[in-house]
Amino acid sequence: MHEKTKFRLHSHDVPYGSGSGQQSVTGFPNVDDSNSYWIVRPEPDTSAKQGDTIPSGTIIRLQHMRTRKWLHSHLHASPISGNLEVSCFGGESESDTGDYWRLIIEGSGKTWKQDQKIRLQHVDTGGYLHSHDKKYARIAGGQQEVCGVREKRADNVWLAAEGVYLPITESK
């Protein structure tokens, strides 16, 4: 969830009409929409597995639960603000470095927990996952733009909100 506007990170099988033409990513106001659910996955070829704690600085991928595509960014311009476009791309066995995001925990926490403020910095472009109150008029009417910006700002802070959280198990 975007901390400042309380809109959820959202995607559905609607392509952008400009830029990459890939699946669009928006901010959505409602809480109970299955197109706002994402699965946190590790960077490929690491020993990380589901249920592991995620320390600040870890590279993760976010997979859209409904379409199975990856949260992605690149150097295309976003439709409203002209910042870095954020899209969904690929599939279960199709992923590249454009899907890699560095988790940065804000504040004193060392591992990612629910309701903890975080930033996601795109590895390839250096852009931070960002949103603002500028909304789409047509295809995704009332939904706000999600994009990448190259500098840390107050409105590129996110929180994990609704979801399924696995318990932390300590190894013996």
Secondary structure, DSSP 8 states (H G I E B T S, - for coil): -BTTT--EEEEEEEE-SSTT--EEEEEE--SS-GGG-EEEEE-TTSS--TT---BTT-EEEEEETTT--EEEEEEEE-TTT-SEEEEEE-BTTB--GGG-EEEEE-SS-SB--TT--EEEEETTT--EEEEEEEE-SSTTTT-EEEEEESS--TTS-B---SS---------
